[in-house]
Amino acid sequence: MTKCYQMIFNGKMQGIGFRSRAKGFAHRHHLTGVARNFPDGRVEVIAEGDEQALADFFCDIKHDFRKNITACEFRESPATHQYVDFSVDF
């Protein structure tokens, strides 16, 4: 089943390559979506795809950035299919 995960990460998230690593993980797991910075230092990641691939993607991020993430807001919803690839907004 195709789902959408919206994740907002708090902590030292900007200036550490987080968005580009998230994009690499998304490609590895065949996900679509976007990663973007918020002005307040948080980073939002929206990813769509297979439920197991999304879970693996989330685990990769949490493991790779465990020293940087202080909190994560997480929402799951049905996929919108609005993304063709995974992109990084600058």
C-alpha positions as CSV (number, residue, x, y, z in Angstrom):
1,M,0.0,0.0,0.0
2,T,1.3,3.5,-0.9
3,K,1.5,5.9,1.9
4,C,2.9,9.4,2.7
5,Y,5.1,10.2,5.7
6,Q,5.5,13.9,6.7
7,M,8.4,14.3,9.1
8,I,9.6,17.5,10.7
9,F,12.9,17.2,12.4
10,N,14.2,19.4,15.2
11,G,17.8,19.8,16.3
12,K,21.0,20.7,14.5
13,M,19.6,19.9,11.1
14,Q,20.8,22.6,8.8
15,G,24.4,22.7,7.4
16,I,25.1,19.0,7.9
17,G,24.0,17.5,4.6
18,F,20.7,16.3,6.0
19,R,18.6,17.0,2.9
20,S,21.1,15.5,0.4
21,R,21.4,12.4,2.6
22,A,17.6,12.1,2.8
23,K,17.5,12.3,-1.0
24,G,20.0,9.5,-1.3
25,F,18.0,7.4,1.2
26,A,14.8,8.1,-0.7
27,H,16.4,7.0,-4.0
28,R,17.7,3.9,-2.4
29,H,14.2,3.0,-1.2
30,H,12.4,4.1,-4.4
31,L,10.5,6.9,-2.7
32,T,9.2,10.2,-4.0
33,G,8.8,13.5,-2.1
34,V,10.7,16.5,-1.0
35,A,13.1,17.7,1.8
36,R,13.1,21.4,2.7
37,N,14.5,23.7,5.4
38,F,12.3,25.9,7.6
39,P,13.5,29.4,8.6
40,D,13.5,28.3,12.2
41,G,16.1,25.6,11.6
42,R,13.8,22.6,11.4
43,V,13.7,20.4,8.3
44,E,10.6,18.9,6.7
45,V,10.7,15.7,4.8
46,I,7.6,14.4,2.8
47,A,8.1,10.9,1.4
48,E,5.7,8.7,-0.5
49,G,5.9,5.0,-1.4
50,D,5.6,1.5,-0.1
51,E,4.9,1.2,3.6
52,Q,8.0,-1.0,4.3
53,A,10.3,1.3,2.2
54,L,9.0,4.3,4.1
55,A,9.7,2.6,7.4
56,D,13.3,1.7,6.3
57,F,13.8,5.3,5.0
58,F,12.7,6.7,8.4
59,C,15.0,4.3,10.2
60,D,18.0,5.2,8.0
61,I,17.5,8.9,8.8
62,K,17.0,8.4,12.5
63,H,20.2,6.2,12.6
64,D,22.4,8.4,10.4
65,F,21.4,11.6,12.2
66,R,20.8,10.3,15.7
67,K,23.3,12.9,17.2
68,N,21.5,15.8,15.5
69,I,17.8,15.0,15.9
70,T,16.3,16.2,19.2
71,A,12.6,15.7,18.2
72,C,10.5,14.6,15.3
73,E,6.9,15.3,14.4
74,F,5.5,12.5,12.4
75,R,2.3,12.2,10.4
76,E,1.1,9.3,8.2
77,S,-1.5,9.7,5.5
78,P,-2.6,8.2,2.2
79,A,-0.2,9.1,-0.7
80,T,-1.2,12.0,-2.9
81,H,1.0,10.9,-5.8
82,Q,1.9,14.6,-6.4
83,Y,5.7,13.9,-6.6
84,V,7.5,12.4,-9.6
85,D,10.9,12.1,-7.9
86,F,12.5,13.0,-4.6
87,S,13.8,16.6,-4.6
88,V,15.6,19.1,-2.3
89,D,14.1,22.5,-2.0
90,F,16.7,25.3,-1.5
